Each structure stands twice: as C-alpha cells, then as structure tokens.
Amino acid sequence: MDKPFILINLKTYTEGAGQRAHAIAGAAEQVAGESGVAIGVAPSCLDLHPLAMHYAIPVYAQHVDGAPPGAWTGHVTAGALKSSGAIGSLVNHSERRLTLAGVEASVAALRQEGLVSVICSNNEATSAASAALSPGYVAIEPPELIGGGVSVAKANPGIISRSVEVVRKVDPGVKILTGAGIQTGEDVKIARDLGTDGVLLASGVVKAKAPIVVLRDLVSMI
C-alpha cells in the first residue's frame, strides 16, 4: 500500500481559526516532512487562501456548491476555491448534507476545475452511490461517532470493510478514507488494515493542546 492520506477538518472550531489554523497547518507540514505521510487540512473559507499560500501541504475546502459563477449569493463556487489555492473540497459532510443531485453537481463542478472531491458517506449504500460519481475519495463517517471518544475503526470496523468492498466493486480507482472519532496511530493502523487509504478527522487534532504531538502519534504506526 502507498503511504496514507490524513485530512484534518478544522470545521468552524475556535481552535481551528486564524492564527490557530496557521499553527495546525505548520504542524501538519512539519510532521508530513518528518514522516513522508501526506497530511492535508480543510479550513474555513476565510482561512483557505492564507493557508494555501503559506504552507506546502494540500488544502481542501469544507464545502462547495455546484452553482456556476453568476447570481448565486452566498454560494461557494469551485472556480473560487481553485483561485484561493484549494486542491479540492469535502462534499456532503454530515454537518453540511446535500441532496443526491447537489452532490453530483458539486463533484461535476470540482472536476471541471481539475479539483479533487472527497464525498462523505454514512453507510455502505451511500458509499456505493458516491463511488458511482467517480470522486477522488469517498470518506466513510458514521455520524453518531463523529466527535466522540471511540473511533469508527474500533466501534464499527464492519462498516469500513463493507464500504471498502462496495466502493471497490463500483470503481476500483476511487480512494477511501474513514473518519469519526479517529484519534490515535492505532486507529489509523486499523483503518489501513481494513483497506482504506487514510483517515479524515477533526477534533482529535484541532482541539488538542499540542496538535503536533497528536499528528506524530497518528503517523507512528504507519
């Protein structure tokens, strides 16, 4: 297996905004350099451009709309994300759900701009439907475990292995992340052993007193 991808969603946590966002991105860049593991961040739109300009790590948006440029007040277009330095975006996160048509439009908009889509799903059926859109990644995240103290890798490994199976059947080229409660290097190892290409996490890094310590632990068993 290739080295995994670790994507940190900064959400709208106070601890993941402004200078703190820079501190997390800097720590991610340092640990990526030390370990050879790809580590990216998904900051708020307000922090996206500064982080993309200052750090040599992949920067993703947290959301993108499928709308084209024009009279779409409040929407986030794929073109605007590309201009800001993003290389891709999360789509359909459990905290920003879209309709199936909305997911398809967002993925198509990202593809048109040459950006990577990371579709979030909550079960095998949505993972299979997501894979049918040929995104860059499908990220499996049971919402009941997001932000909790137990990782999906330990609490529900079956949903990971089953989702890996259905995604591979639909489109073997789609990479797979898993998230929800991921906190340690052991969680990352379990996720990898179950066939995923990496993890998507948030509070375990963002809310940590020393994010670099958590990041070093995440890559410690790879």
C-alpha positions as CSV (number, residue, x, y, z in Angstrom):
1,M,0.0,0.0,0.0
2,D,1.1,3.6,-0.6
3,K,1.5,5.9,2.3
4,P,-1.9,7.0,3.6
5,F,-3.5,10.4,3.4
6,I,-4.5,12.2,6.7
7,L,-7.0,15.0,6.2
8,I,-7.8,17.3,9.1
9,N,-11.1,19.1,9.0
10,L,-10.8,22.3,11.0
11,K,-14.5,22.9,10.9
12,T,-15.5,26.2,12.5
13,Y,-13.9,25.4,15.8
14,T,-12.4,28.5,17.5
15,E,-9.3,26.4,18.0
16,G,-9.1,25.9,14.2
17,A,-9.4,29.5,13.0
18,G,-7.0,32.4,12.4
19,Q,-3.6,32.0,14.0
20,R,-4.5,28.7,15.4
21,A,-5.3,27.4,11.9
22,H,-1.8,28.5,10.9
23,A,-0.3,26.6,13.9
24,I,-2.1,23.4,12.9
25,A,-1.1,23.8,9.2
26,G,2.5,24.4,10.3
27,A,2.5,21.3,12.5
28,A,1.0,19.3,9.7
29,E,3.7,20.5,7.3
30,Q,6.4,19.6,9.8
31,V,5.1,16.1,10.5
32,A,4.5,15.4,6.8
33,G,8.1,16.3,6.2
34,E,9.4,14.1,9.0
35,S,7.2,11.0,8.1
36,G,6.7,11.2,4.4
37,V,2.9,10.9,5.0
38,A,0.6,13.2,3.1
39,I,-1.2,15.4,5.6
40,G,-3.8,18.0,4.4
41,V,-6.1,20.5,6.1
42,A,-9.7,21.7,5.4
43,P,-10.0,25.1,6.9
44,S,-12.9,27.5,6.8
45,C,-13.2,29.6,3.6
46,L,-11.8,32.6,5.4
47,D,-8.6,30.8,6.2
48,L,-8.3,28.8,3.0
49,H,-6.3,31.2,0.9
50,P,-3.7,32.2,3.6
51,L,-3.0,28.6,4.5
52,A,-2.7,27.6,0.8
53,M,-0.2,30.4,0.2
54,H,1.9,29.8,3.3
55,Y,2.2,26.0,3.6
56,A,3.3,23.2,1.3
57,I,0.5,20.8,2.2
58,P,-2.8,20.0,0.4
59,V,-5.5,22.5,1.4
60,Y,-9.2,21.5,0.9
61,A,-12.4,23.4,1.3
62,Q,-15.1,22.2,3.6
63,H,-17.9,22.6,1.1
64,V,-18.5,23.6,-2.5
65,D,-21.7,24.3,-4.4
66,G,-22.4,23.1,-7.8
67,A,-23.5,26.5,-9.0
68,P,-21.6,28.2,-11.8
69,P,-20.3,31.8,-11.4
70,G,-23.1,34.3,-11.5
71,A,-26.1,35.4,-9.5
72,W,-25.7,32.9,-6.7
73,T,-25.4,35.0,-3.5
74,G,-23.7,33.1,-0.6
75,H,-22.7,30.1,-2.7
76,V,-19.1,28.8,-2.9
77,T,-18.0,28.0,-6.5
78,A,-15.4,25.5,-7.5
79,G,-13.6,28.2,-9.5
80,A,-13.4,30.5,-6.5
81,L,-11.9,27.6,-4.5
82,K,-9.3,27.0,-7.2
83,S,-8.4,30.7,-7.3
84,S,-7.9,30.6,-3.5
85,G,-5.4,27.8,-3.7
86,A,-7.6,24.8,-2.7
87,I,-6.8,21.5,-4.5
88,G,-10.2,20.1,-3.7
89,S,-13.2,20.1,-1.3
90,L,-15.2,18.0,1.0
91,V,-18.7,17.3,-0.3
92,N,-21.8,16.2,1.7
93,H,-20.2,16.2,5.1
94,S,-22.7,15.1,7.8
95,E,-22.8,18.7,9.0
96,R,-23.4,20.0,5.5
97,R,-25.6,17.5,3.8
98,L,-26.7,17.8,0.2
99,T,-29.3,16.1,-2.0
100,L,-28.0,13.5,-4.4
101,A,-28.4,16.0,-7.2
102,G,-26.4,18.5,-5.2
103,V,-23.6,16.0,-4.6
104,E,-23.5,15.2,-8.3
105,A,-23.4,18.9,-9.2
106,S,-20.7,19.7,-6.7
107,V,-18.5,16.8,-7.9
108,A,-19.0,17.8,-11.5
109,A,-18.1,21.5,-10.7
110,L,-14.9,20.3,-9.0
111,R,-14.0,18.0,-11.8
112,Q,-14.4,20.8,-14.4
113,E,-11.9,22.9,-12.4
114,G,-9.5,20.0,-12.1
115,L,-10.1,19.8,-8.3
116,V,-10.4,16.7,-6.1
117,S,-13.7,15.7,-4.5
118,V,-14.0,14.0,-1.1
119,I,-17.6,12.7,-0.8
120,C,-18.6,11.9,2.8
121,S,-20.9,9.0,3.3
122,N,-22.5,7.4,6.3
123,N,-23.1,3.8,5.2
124,E,-22.5,1.2,2.5
125,A,-25.3,2.3,0.3
126,T,-24.3,5.9,0.2
127,S,-20.6,4.8,-0.2
128,A,-21.6,2.8,-3.3
129,A,-23.7,5.7,-4.7
130,S,-20.8,8.1,-4.0
131,A,-18.3,5.9,-5.8
132,A,-20.6,5.8,-8.9
133,L,-19.8,9.5,-9.3
134,S,-16.0,8.7,-9.5
135,P,-14.8,11.2,-6.9
136,G,-11.2,11.3,-5.8
137,Y,-12.2,9.9,-2.4
138,V,-15.1,8.5,-0.5
139,A,-14.9,9.2,3.2
140,I,-16.9,6.8,5.4
141,E,-18.1,8.6,8.6
142,P,-21.0,7.2,10.7
143,P,-22.4,10.5,12.1
144,E,-23.2,9.0,15.5
145,L,-19.4,8.6,16.1
146,I,-18.2,12.0,14.9
147,G,-16.6,13.9,17.7
148,G,-16.9,11.0,20.1
149,G,-14.4,9.3,22.3
150,V,-14.4,6.0,20.3
151,S,-13.2,5.7,16.7
152,V,-15.2,4.1,14.0
153,A,-12.1,1.8,13.5
154,K,-12.8,0.3,16.9
155,A,-16.6,0.8,17.4
156,N,-17.8,-0.3,13.9
157,P,-15.0,-1.8,11.8
158,G,-17.6,-3.7,9.8
159,I,-18.9,-0.6,8.2
160,I,-15.4,0.2,7.0
161,S,-14.7,-3.2,5.5
162,R,-18.1,-3.4,3.8
163,S,-17.9,0.1,2.4
164,V,-14.4,-0.7,1.1
165,E,-15.8,-3.7,-0.6
166,V,-18.7,-1.9,-2.3
167,V,-16.6,1.1,-3.4
168,R,-14.0,-1.2,-4.9
169,K,-16.8,-3.0,-6.8
170,V,-18.2,0.2,-8.2
171,D,-15.0,2.0,-9.1
172,P,-11.6,0.5,-8.1
173,G,-10.0,3.8,-8.8
174,V,-11.7,5.7,-6.0
175,K,-9.7,6.1,-2.9
176,I,-11.2,5.6,0.6
177,L,-10.9,7.5,3.8
178,T,-12.6,6.7,7.1
179,G,-13.5,9.1,9.9
180,A,-15.5,9.6,13.1
181,G,-13.6,9.6,16.3
182,I,-10.1,8.9,14.8
183,Q,-7.6,9.9,17.5
184,T,-4.5,7.7,17.6
185,G,-1.9,5.9,15.5
186,E,-3.7,2.7,16.4
187,D,-6.9,4.0,14.9
188,V,-5.0,4.8,11.7
189,K,-3.4,1.4,11.5
190,I,-6.8,-0.4,12.0
191,A,-8.3,1.7,9.3
192,R,-5.4,0.9,6.9
193,D,-5.6,-2.8,7.8
194,L,-9.3,-2.7,6.8
195,G,-8.3,-1.5,3.3
196,T,-8.7,2.3,3.5
197,D,-6.3,4.8,2.0
198,G,-6.3,7.1,5.0
199,V,-8.4,9.0,7.5
200,L,-10.4,12.1,7.9
201,L,-10.5,13.6,11.4
202,A,-11.2,16.9,13.2
203,S,-11.4,17.4,16.9
204,G,-8.7,15.0,17.9
205,V,-6.1,17.3,16.3
206,V,-7.9,20.7,16.3
207,K,-8.8,20.7,20.0
208,A,-5.5,19.2,21.2
209,K,-3.3,21.4,23.3
210,A,-0.3,20.3,21.2
211,P,-1.5,19.3,17.7
212,I,2.0,18.3,16.6
213,V,2.1,15.6,19.3
214,V,-1.2,14.1,18.1
215,L,-0.1,14.3,14.5
216,R,3.2,12.5,15.3
217,D,1.2,9.8,17.1
218,L,-1.2,9.4,14.1
219,V,1.7,8.6,11.8
220,S,3.6,6.5,14.4
221,M,2.3,3.1,13.3
222,I,2.4,3.5,9.5
